[in-house]
Amino acid sequence: MDVTSYCENVSKELTGWKAKVDGIVEKLDKMPSGDKEKVVPQVNELHALMDEIDDRISRLKRECPAEWSPDKIELDSKISRINNIYEEVWPNVSGADVGG
């Protein structure tokens, strides 16, 4: 797979993650302040990781380097971290925990 195809695939995956994080943020808006405090650091980390991935994808698309496997390794690692954080946070903001 070339860098352009890879970036397009990761961009699609990132779009899905952004939707999931937006869902968390919507649920957080309905939570009492004390409950929000439990997951705000993780949600902030999710946003930061997605911004980093977005920036890296943009750079890869602009530069299209011949050797991009280090970037792929880093992006795959960050996506894995996003998944782990999401799984950690979601139970704390699931619909059953949020009134309304």
Backbone hydrogen bonds, N-H to C=O, Kabsch-Sander energy under -0.5 kcal/mol:
donor,donor_aa,acceptor,acceptor_aa,energy
6,Y,2,D,-2.4
7,C,3,V,-2.7
8,E,4,T,-2.2
9,N,5,S,-2.4
10,V,6,Y,-2.7
11,S,7,C,-2.6
12,K,8,E,-2.0
13,E,9,N,-2.2
14,L,10,V,-2.9
15,T,11,S,-2.0
16,G,12,K,-1.7
17,W,13,E,-2.1
18,K,14,L,-2.6
19,A,15,T,-1.8
20,K,16,G,-1.9
21,V,17,W,-2.8
22,D,18,K,-2.5
23,G,19,A,-1.9
24,I,20,K,-1.9
25,V,21,V,-2.6
26,E,22,D,-2.4
27,K,23,G,-2.0
28,L,24,I,-2.8
29,D,25,V,-2.0
30,K,26,E,-0.6
30,K,27,K,-1.1
31,M,27,K,-0.5
31,M,28,L,-1.3
35,D,32,P,-0.6
36,K,32,P,-1.9
37,E,33,S,-1.9
38,K,34,G,-0.5
38,K,35,D,-0.9
39,V,35,D,-0.5
39,V,36,K,-1.6
40,V,36,K,-1.7
43,V,39,V,-2.4
44,N,40,V,-2.7
45,E,41,P,-2.0
46,L,42,Q,-2.3
47,H,43,V,-2.3
48,A,44,N,-2.3
49,L,45,E,-2.8
50,M,46,L,-2.4
51,D,47,H,-2.3
52,E,48,A,-2.4
53,I,49,L,-2.5
54,D,50,M,-2.7
55,D,51,D,-2.5
56,R,52,E,-2.4
57,I,53,I,-2.8
58,S,54,D,-2.3
59,R,55,D,-2.2
60,L,56,R,-2.7
61,K,57,I,-2.5
62,R,58,S,-2.2
63,E,59,R,-3.0
64,C,60,L,-2.7
68,W,66,A,-0.7
72,K,68,W,-2.2
73,I,69,S,-2.6
74,E,70,P,-2.2
75,L,71,D,-3.0
76,D,72,K,-2.9
77,S,73,I,-2.0
78,K,74,E,-2.2
79,I,75,L,-2.6
80,S,76,D,-2.0
81,R,77,S,-2.1
82,I,78,K,-2.4
83,N,79,I,-2.3
84,N,80,S,-2.3
85,I,81,R,-2.6
86,Y,82,I,-2.8
87,E,83,N,-2.5
88,E,84,N,-1.6
89,V,85,I,-2.6
90,W,86,Y,-3.1
92,N,89,V,-1.6
93,V,89,V,-0.7
93,V,90,W,-1.6
94,S,90,W,-0.7
97,D,94,S,-1.8
98,V,94,S,-0.7
98,V,95,G,-0.8
99,G,97,D,-0.5
